[in-house]
Amino acid sequence: MQIIIPEDLGGKLRVLPEDTYQARIQDLFLGQSKAGNPKLTLKWVITSEYSGTQPEDYVSTVGEAVLENFSLLPQALWNLNDLYRDITGEQLPAGEMSDEEFLQMLKDALIGAEMSILVTTDDASGEPRSVVEDRKKLSDIPL
């Protein structure tokens, strides 16, 4: 078998217009921050359209992805715990588990969950990217 890798693999995330979107958690990945610390990356998929004035060349936001990172350092786990509690109604389970057990537990609990996320643009790294600044349970949003 021969594998051919094209020059442009794609995968670059689009910078979305700043707005509050409905989104669903599609996947989670364990990794390391640039500083070498453990982190969890959560992939949100947008399920609603941009609510602002749409320019003539507007491209739908539905189906676009936004990544959210969570530090897994002990002093920063409160942020992941807030998300976990908003979705499951419970706190992260206490105790020790392997990376694989931890990731699988989170995937079982979080994948498919829908929330409202505030997406803003961050260019601290030198290149603009969409980031999740805040999130709310859909049940907390007034109709």
WOQUISUL-V401816 format. One record per residue. N is the residue number from 1. RES is the residue in three letters. PSI is psi in whole degrees, -180 to 180 (999 if undefined). Layout:
n:N res:RES psi:PSI
n:N res:RES psi:PSI
This chain:
n:1 res:MET psi:142
n:2 res:GLN psi:133
n:3 res:ILE psi:128
n:4 res:ILE psi:124
n:5 res:ILE psi:119
n:6 res:PRO psi:160
n:7 res:GLU psi:-44
n:8 res:ASP psi:102
n:9 res:LEU psi:-11
n:10 res:GLY psi:-155
n:11 res:GLY psi:-6
n:12 res:LYS psi:133
n:13 res:LEU psi:137
n:14 res:ARG psi:142
n:15 res:VAL psi:118
n:16 res:LEU psi:155
n:17 res:PRO psi:140
n:18 res:GLU psi:129
n:19 res:ASP psi:172
n:20 res:THR psi:123
n:21 res:TYR psi:156
n:22 res:GLN psi:141
n:23 res:ALA psi:157
n:24 res:ARG psi:141
n:25 res:ILE psi:121
n:26 res:GLN psi:-34
n:27 res:ASP psi:165
n:28 res:LEU psi:145
n:29 res:PHE psi:140
n:30 res:LEU psi:144
n:31 res:GLY psi:-159
n:32 res:GLN psi:144
n:33 res:SER psi:171
n:34 res:LYS psi:-27
n:35 res:ALA psi:-2
n:36 res:GLY psi:10
n:37 res:ASN psi:152
n:38 res:PRO psi:140
n:39 res:LYS psi:160
n:40 res:LEU psi:131
n:41 res:THR psi:128
n:42 res:LEU psi:131
n:43 res:LYS psi:113
n:44 res:TRP psi:141
n:45 res:VAL psi:125
n:46 res:ILE psi:133
n:47 res:THR psi:6
n:48 res:SER psi:161
n:49 res:GLU psi:156
n:50 res:TYR psi:132
n:51 res:SER psi:-4
n:52 res:GLY psi:-174
n:53 res:THR psi:124
n:54 res:GLN psi:122
n:55 res:PRO psi:168
n:56 res:GLU psi:-35
n:57 res:ASP psi:24
n:58 res:TYR psi:137
n:59 res:VAL psi:132
n:60 res:SER psi:144
n:61 res:THR psi:-14
n:62 res:VAL psi:129
n:63 res:GLY psi:-10
n:64 res:GLU psi:156
n:65 res:ALA psi:146
n:66 res:VAL psi:135
n:67 res:LEU psi:144
n:68 res:GLU psi:130
n:69 res:ASN psi:143
n:70 res:PHE psi:125
n:71 res:SER psi:140
n:72 res:LEU psi:14
n:73 res:LEU psi:144
n:74 res:PRO psi:-40
n:75 res:GLN psi:-9
n:76 res:ALA psi:-1
n:77 res:LEU psi:-17
n:78 res:TRP psi:-35
n:79 res:ASN psi:-46
n:80 res:LEU psi:-38
n:81 res:ASN psi:-39
n:82 res:ASP psi:-46
n:83 res:LEU psi:-48
n:84 res:TYR psi:-44
n:85 res:ARG psi:-40
n:86 res:ASP psi:-35
n:87 res:ILE psi:-43
n:88 res:THR psi:-19
n:89 res:GLY psi:2
n:90 res:GLU psi:164
n:91 res:GLN psi:162
n:92 res:LEU psi:137
n:93 res:PRO psi:136
n:94 res:ALA psi:157
n:95 res:GLY psi:180
n:96 res:GLU psi:144
n:97 res:MET psi:158
n:98 res:SER psi:166
n:99 res:ASP psi:-45
n:100 res:GLU psi:-43
n:101 res:GLU psi:-43
n:102 res:PHE psi:-48
n:103 res:LEU psi:-43
n:104 res:GLN psi:-40
n:105 res:MET psi:-45
n:106 res:LEU psi:-43
n:107 res:LYS psi:-45
n:108 res:ASP psi:-36
n:109 res:ALA psi:-31
n:110 res:LEU psi:-32
n:111 res:ILE psi:132
n:112 res:GLY psi:-14
n:113 res:ALA psi:144
n:114 res:GLU psi:139
n:115 res:MET psi:171
n:116 res:SER psi:127
n:117 res:ILE psi:138
n:118 res:LEU psi:116
n:119 res:VAL psi:125
n:120 res:THR psi:175
n:121 res:THR psi:132
n:122 res:ASP psi:132
n:123 res:ASP psi:26
n:124 res:ALA psi:-28
n:125 res:SER psi:1
n:126 res:GLY psi:-17
n:127 res:GLU psi:128
n:128 res:PRO psi:142
n:129 res:ARG psi:152
n:130 res:SER psi:137
n:131 res:VAL psi:154
n:132 res:VAL psi:117
n:133 res:GLU psi:-30
n:134 res:ASP psi:159
n:135 res:ARG psi:150
n:136 res:LYS psi:150
n:137 res:LYS psi:143
n:138 res:LEU psi:-32
n:139 res:SER psi:-15
n:140 res:ASP psi:-3
n:141 res:ILE psi:124
n:142 res:PRO psi:144
n:143 res:LEU psi:999
